[in-house]
């Protein structure tokens, strides 16, 4: 199993358990032809039998992963059905409804980072695929065998970006020496501060925060848990954050006071500590 560390894990079932393994030798880029973020795309794959991808990338650079990159995703047709067991990593990217817009700067940055990771993690060769089975990097319309019905995906503007910026930067960054990782530091958040922010922030003017730095740590964790959209990670523990907290509490086994009621959406020490253990921060009183 291989999960990209910068992505939110939104694992699709039963595909994750039932689809065959692949050995990734390609990374193929797509446009979804819809302005969907990674959570909306997950809901689409979850409730359909359509051709799912490994990743979904929003305009703001937030990225979700639906299957391990060593599990077949069906977005590339025959690219994942080769008899030697090799296959392609696929990423769908948010676009306008005509797939005529270029990738945003944030999307370009994340595509480059994903490409570097695919090379370092799986040995995807640093070249553009010369044939449909050749290892390397490409886009959906590059080879007819990658689409059973024909396609212009990801559109002319994005194909130009792939050739002029994305692929050259993947090569340049992948060839740089990898620095030794710094010792990780765990942020510390105060339960009292988080509860105070949960009660005060909803009544503040738009963008107002009580304990912004600690709020960002908690909201980033909720985002990593797949419970909060990236655009709401702003440090303000307002009304849009509370349902995400409620869902996390329910994952921890908590419920409302009355049968059938959801959890109240206010952290207790146990639920906040569990979130910190799962997503890399420490809780103090």
Kinemage of the C-alpha trace (Angstrom):
@kinemage 1
@onewidth
@group {chain A} dominant
@subgroup {mainchain}
@vectorlist {calphas} color= white
{ca unk a 1} P 0.000 0.000 0.000
{ca unk a 2} L 1.308 3.457 -0.896
{ca unk a 3} L -0.344 6.664 0.312
{ca unk a 4} L 0.927 10.105 -0.692
{ca unk a 5} L 1.717 11.994 2.544
{ca unk a 6} L 0.417 15.361 1.254
{ca unk a 7} L -3.032 13.952 0.402
{ca unk a 8} L -6.156 13.498 2.490
{ca unk a 9} L -6.938 9.777 2.585
{ca unk a 10} L -10.479 9.193 1.296
{ca unk a 11} L -10.327 5.466 0.673
{ca unk a 12} L -12.862 3.977 -1.716
{ca unk a 13} L -14.427 0.651 -0.884
{ca unk a 14} L -14.911 -1.991 -2.155
{ca unk a 15} L -12.442 -0.932 -4.867
{ca unk a 16} L -9.524 -0.636 -2.439
{ca unk a 17} L -9.969 -4.212 -1.239
{ca unk a 18} L -11.154 -5.892 -4.431
{ca unk a 19} L -9.203 -4.378 -7.330
{ca unk a 20} L -5.913 -6.024 -8.323
{ca unk a 21} L -2.469 -4.739 -7.468
{ca unk a 22} L -0.334 -2.854 -9.978
{ca unk a 23} L 3.313 -1.840 -10.160
{ca unk a 24} L 3.132 1.866 -11.061
{ca unk a 25} L 5.346 2.919 -13.971
{ca unk a 26} L 3.346 5.934 -15.214
{ca unk a 27} L 1.623 9.057 -13.892
{ca unk a 28} L -1.232 10.327 -16.077
{ca unk a 29} L -2.949 13.702 -15.536
{ca unk a 30} L -6.635 14.433 -16.238
{ca unk a 31} L -9.237 17.193 -15.941
{ca unk a 32} L -12.552 16.213 -14.350
{ca unk a 33} L -14.503 18.834 -16.426
{ca unk a 34} L -16.199 20.060 -13.249
{ca unk a 35} L -15.233 22.535 -10.485
{ca unk a 36} L -15.152 19.771 -7.868
{ca unk a 37} L -12.897 19.581 -4.828
{ca unk a 38} L -11.433 16.302 -3.576
{ca unk a 39} L -14.412 15.618 -1.267
{ca unk a 40} L -17.007 16.144 -4.011
{ca unk a 41} L -15.063 13.862 -6.316
{ca unk a 42} L -14.868 11.211 -3.591
{ca unk a 43} L -18.659 11.361 -3.216
{ca unk a 44} L -19.027 10.894 -6.985
{ca unk a 45} L -16.748 7.854 -7.095
{ca unk a 46} L -18.292 6.439 -3.921
{ca unk a 47} L -21.825 6.499 -5.314
{ca unk a 48} L -21.122 5.361 -8.856
{ca unk a 49} L -19.341 2.683 -10.825
{ca unk a 50} L -17.551 5.263 -12.958
{ca unk a 51} L -13.841 5.117 -13.720
{ca unk a 52} L -12.229 6.276 -10.500
{ca unk a 53} L -8.800 7.879 -10.237
{ca unk a 54} L -6.126 7.557 -7.551
{ca unk a 55} L -6.180 11.295 -6.736
{ca unk a 56} L -8.407 14.361 -6.952
{ca unk a 57} L -6.946 17.892 -6.974
{ca unk a 58} L -8.888 21.092 -6.281
{ca unk a 59} L -8.136 24.593 -7.584
{ca unk a 60} L -6.566 25.565 -4.233
{ca unk a 61} L -4.057 22.700 -4.346
{ca unk a 62} L -5.842 20.515 -1.805
{ca unk a 63} L -5.554 16.865 -2.807
{ca unk a 64} L -7.353 13.659 -1.867
{ca unk a 65} L -6.276 10.065 -2.454
{ca unk a 66} L -8.888 7.371 -3.046
{ca unk a 67} L -6.805 4.250 -3.656
{ca unk a 68} L -3.269 3.183 -2.884
{ca unk a 69} L -1.038 3.846 -5.867
{ca unk a 70} L -0.257 0.118 -5.863
{ca unk a 71} L -3.955 -0.682 -6.455
{ca unk a 72} L -5.552 -0.430 -9.905
{ca unk a 73} L -7.679 2.651 -10.547
{ca unk a 74} L -9.735 2.477 -13.710
{ca unk a 75} L -9.376 6.038 -15.018
{ca unk a 76} L -6.785 5.077 -17.630
{ca unk a 77} L -8.463 2.188 -19.443
{ca unk a 78} L -5.814 -0.213 -20.765
{ca unk a 79} L -3.002 1.600 -18.930
{ca unk a 80} L -3.995 -0.450 -15.880
{ca unk a 81} L -4.747 -3.731 -17.613
{ca unk a 82} L -1.336 -4.732 -18.958
{ca unk a 83} L -0.420 -8.420 -18.639
{ca unk a 84} L 2.905 -7.662 -16.949
{ca unk a 85} L 1.120 -6.079 -13.954
{ca unk a 86} L 2.403 -2.552 -14.546
{ca unk a 87} L -0.011 0.331 -14.384
{ca unk a 88} L -0.611 4.057 -14.140
{ca unk a 89} L -1.189 6.456 -11.273
{ca unk a 90} L -4.037 8.797 -12.232
{ca unk a 91} L -5.006 12.255 -10.988
{ca unk a 92} L -8.204 14.134 -11.806
{ca unk a 93} L -7.956 17.924 -11.509
{ca unk a 94} L -10.778 20.421 -10.991
{ca unk a 95} L -11.565 22.548 -14.047
{ca unk a 96} L -14.334 24.608 -15.568
{ca unk a 97} L -17.139 22.744 -17.304
{ca unk a 98} L -15.432 22.976 -20.699
{ca unk a 99} L -11.952 21.945 -19.509
{ca unk a 100} L -10.660 25.081 -21.233
{ca unk a 101} L -8.973 26.742 -18.249
{ca unk a 102} L -5.316 26.383 -17.269
{ca unk a 103} L -4.284 24.784 -14.010
{ca unk a 104} L -4.039 27.284 -11.157
{ca unk a 105} L -0.635 28.026 -9.643
{ca unk a 106} L -1.636 25.904 -6.652
{ca unk a 107} L -2.565 22.975 -8.874
{ca unk a 108} L 0.716 23.244 -10.779
{ca unk a 109} L 2.680 23.222 -7.518
{ca unk a 110} L 0.898 20.090 -6.293
{ca unk a 111} L 1.195 18.257 -9.616
{ca unk a 112} L 4.937 18.837 -9.524
{ca unk a 113} L 5.187 17.624 -5.924
{ca unk a 114} L 3.136 14.513 -6.732
{ca unk a 115} L 5.300 13.801 -9.761
{ca unk a 116} L 8.477 13.999 -7.696
{ca unk a 117} L 6.955 11.652 -5.110
{ca unk a 118} L 5.873 9.170 -7.821
{ca unk a 119} L 9.449 9.081 -9.117
{ca unk a 120} L 10.982 8.702 -5.665
{ca unk a 121} L 8.396 6.248 -4.286
{ca unk a 122} L 7.796 4.086 -7.361
{ca unk a 123} L 10.655 4.838 -9.734
{ca unk a 124} L 8.379 6.342 -12.415
{ca unk a 125} L 10.922 7.282 -15.120
{ca unk a 126} L 11.659 10.969 -15.707
{ca unk a 127} L 10.465 11.063 -19.317
{ca unk a 128} L 7.238 11.657 -21.235
{ca unk a 129} L 5.642 8.334 -22.205
{ca unk a 130} L 6.584 7.564 -25.811
{ca unk a 131} L 3.978 4.803 -26.133
{ca unk a 132} L 0.908 3.810 -24.158
{ca unk a 133} L 2.925 1.186 -22.259
{ca unk a 134} L 6.149 3.200 -21.865
{ca unk a 135} L 6.998 4.230 -18.327
{ca unk a 136} L 6.975 7.924 -17.544
{ca unk a 137} L 4.634 10.918 -17.320
{ca unk a 138} L 1.727 11.925 -19.536
{ca unk a 139} L -1.755 13.362 -19.879
{ca unk a 140} L -4.961 11.568 -20.793
{ca unk a 141} L -5.106 12.394 -24.508
{ca unk a 142} L -1.432 11.640 -25.133
{ca unk a 143} L -2.120 8.037 -26.246
{ca unk a 144} L -5.369 6.652 -27.664
{ca unk a 145} L -5.059 3.439 -25.637
{ca unk a 146} L -5.540 5.454 -22.451
{ca unk a 147} L -9.103 6.348 -23.461
{ca unk a 148} L -11.612 3.938 -24.957
{ca unk a 149} L -13.815 6.696 -26.421
{ca unk a 150} L -11.323 9.390 -27.407
{ca unk a 151} L -10.668 12.543 -25.433
{ca unk a 152} L -9.001 15.969 -25.501
{ca unk a 153} L -8.351 15.773 -21.722
{ca unk a 154} L -6.935 17.765 -19.977
{ca unk a 155} L -7.419 20.445 -22.662
{ca unk a 156} L -4.964 22.518 -24.737
{ca unk a 157} L -4.094 25.038 -22.010
{ca unk a 158} L -3.172 22.327 -19.525
{ca unk a 159} L -1.304 20.242 -22.092
{ca unk a 160} L 0.865 23.288 -22.786
{ca unk a 161} L 1.457 23.728 -19.045
{ca unk a 162} L 2.381 20.057 -18.731
{ca unk a 163} L 5.003 20.318 -21.467
{ca unk a 164} L 6.346 23.771 -20.614
{ca unk a 165} L 6.215 23.815 -16.801
{ca unk a 166} L 4.907 20.766 -14.946
{ca unk a 167} L 7.023 18.009 -16.464
{ca unk a 168} L 10.274 20.032 -16.667
{ca unk a 169} L 9.885 21.045 -13.009
{ca unk a 170} L 9.239 17.435 -11.962
{ca unk a 171} L 12.506 16.462 -13.633
{ca unk a 172} L 14.424 19.382 -12.120
{ca unk a 173} L 13.171 18.846 -8.580
{ca unk a 174} L 13.456 15.044 -8.691
{ca unk a 175} L 17.139 15.301 -9.643
{ca unk a 176} L 18.049 17.593 -6.751
{ca unk a 177} L 19.678 15.916 -3.727
{ca unk a 178} L 17.104 15.088 -1.065
{ca unk a 179} L 17.969 16.963 2.167
{ca unk a 180} L 18.039 15.061 5.436
{ca unk a 181} L 14.663 15.417 7.146
{ca unk a 182} L 14.551 17.750 10.112
{ca unk a 183} L 13.503 16.354 13.444
{ca unk a 184} L 9.707 16.660 13.607
{ca unk a 185} L 8.201 19.044 16.125
{ca unk a 186} L 4.688 18.520 17.402
{ca unk a 187} L 2.518 21.604 17.833
{ca unk a 188} L 0.837 22.014 21.214
{ca unk a 189} L -2.755 23.178 21.581
{ca unk a 190} L -4.646 24.034 24.736
{ca unk a 191} L -8.016 22.373 25.314
{ca unk a 192} L -9.167 25.503 27.153
{ca unk a 193} L -8.154 27.699 24.200
{ca unk a 194} L -9.883 25.481 21.661
{ca unk a 195} L -13.120 25.393 23.673
{ca unk a 196} L -12.990 29.170 24.111
{ca unk a 197} L -12.499 29.619 20.374
{ca unk a 198} L -15.360 27.233 19.579
{ca unk a 199} L -17.698 29.342 21.684
{ca unk a 200} L -16.427 32.791 20.675
{ca unk a 201} L -15.407 32.536 17.006
{ca unk a 202} L -18.923 31.968 15.541
{ca unk a 203} L -19.982 35.417 16.824
{ca unk a 204} L -16.963 37.306 15.512
{ca unk a 205} L -16.926 39.240 12.216
{ca unk a 206} L -15.957 37.184 9.158
{ca unk a 207} L -12.373 35.994 9.540
{ca unk a 208} L -12.198 36.802 13.248
{ca unk a 209} L -10.264 34.346 15.388
{ca unk a 210} L -9.641 33.853 19.097
{ca unk a 211} L -6.601 31.551 19.017
{ca unk a 212} L -5.720 31.421 15.329
{ca unk a 213} L -2.469 29.408 15.484
{ca unk a 214} L -4.023 26.647 17.580
{ca unk a 215} L -7.230 26.757 15.549
{ca unk a 216} L -5.231 26.196 12.363
{ca unk a 217} L -3.577 23.111 13.872
{ca unk a 218} L -6.941 21.604 14.800
{ca unk a 219} L -8.642 22.495 11.520
{ca unk a 220} L -5.734 21.100 9.499
{ca unk a 221} L -6.161 17.830 11.424
{ca unk a 222} L -9.896 17.789 10.679
{ca unk a 223} L -9.050 18.387 7.020
{ca unk a 224} L -6.533 15.524 7.074
{ca unk a 225} L -9.270 13.357 8.591
{ca unk a 226} L -11.498 14.121 5.587
{ca unk a 227} L -14.030 16.038 7.690
{ca unk a 228} L -13.419 19.673 6.705
{ca unk a 229} L -12.904 21.242 3.283
{ca unk a 230} L -9.512 22.885 2.790
{ca unk a 231} L -11.051 26.303 2.153
{ca unk a 232} L -12.382 26.399 5.735
{ca unk a 233} L -8.957 25.845 7.298
{ca unk a 234} L -8.543 29.475 8.371
{ca unk a 235} L -7.987 29.321 12.139
{ca unk a 236} L -11.534 30.409 12.953
{ca unk a 237} L -13.432 27.656 14.778
{ca unk a 238} L -16.765 28.934 13.517
{ca unk a 239} L -20.080 27.361 12.632
{ca unk a 240} L -18.681 25.435 9.651
{ca unk a 241} L -16.086 23.691 11.815
{ca unk a 242} L -18.543 22.426 14.416
{ca unk a 243} L -20.146 19.683 12.215
{ca unk a 244} L -16.663 18.364 11.453
{ca unk a 245} L -15.916 18.186 15.188
{ca unk a 246} L -19.223 16.376 15.728
{ca unk a 247} L -18.303 13.787 13.106
{ca unk a 248} L -14.899 13.280 14.724
{ca unk a 249} L -16.555 12.802 18.134
{ca unk a 250} L -18.808 10.157 16.625
{ca unk a 251} L -15.763 8.359 15.185
{ca unk a 252} L -14.509 8.321 18.776
{ca unk a 253} L -17.762 6.714 19.940
{ca unk a 254} L -19.573 9.761 21.343
{ca unk a 255} L -23.236 10.576 20.659
{ca unk a 256} L -25.754 13.243 21.617
{ca unk a 257} L -27.604 13.321 24.926
{ca unk a 258} L -30.787 11.950 23.360
{ca unk a 259} L -31.069 8.818 21.171
{ca unk a 260} L -30.468 9.672 17.529
{ca unk a 261} L -28.873 13.041 18.271
{ca unk a 262} L -25.407 13.774 16.845
{ca unk a 263} L -22.501 14.572 19.132
{ca unk a 264} L -22.522 18.202 20.284
{ca unk a 265} L -19.548 19.364 18.199
{ca unk a 266} L -17.512 20.723 21.138
{ca unk a 267} L -14.214 19.004 21.871
{ca unk a 268} L -13.618 17.166 25.106
{ca unk a 269} L -10.140 16.220 26.234
{ca unk a 270} L -10.459 12.648 24.948
{ca unk a 271} L -11.690 13.523 21.445
{ca unk a 272} L -9.136 16.332 21.017
{ca unk a 273} L -6.310 14.127 22.309
{ca unk a 274} L -7.278 11.352 19.884
{ca unk a 275} L -7.275 13.844 17.021
{ca unk a 276} L -3.822 15.016 18.078
{ca unk a 277} L -2.455 11.473 18.282
{ca unk a 278} L -3.788 10.700 14.812
{ca unk a 279} L -2.596 13.927 13.144
{ca unk a 280} L 0.509 15.063 14.964
{ca unk a 281} L -0.182 17.522 17.762
{ca unk a 282} L -0.120 17.452 21.573
{ca unk a 283} L -2.939 18.583 23.876
{ca unk a 284} L -2.518 20.378 27.165
{ca unk a 285} L -5.233 21.555 29.553
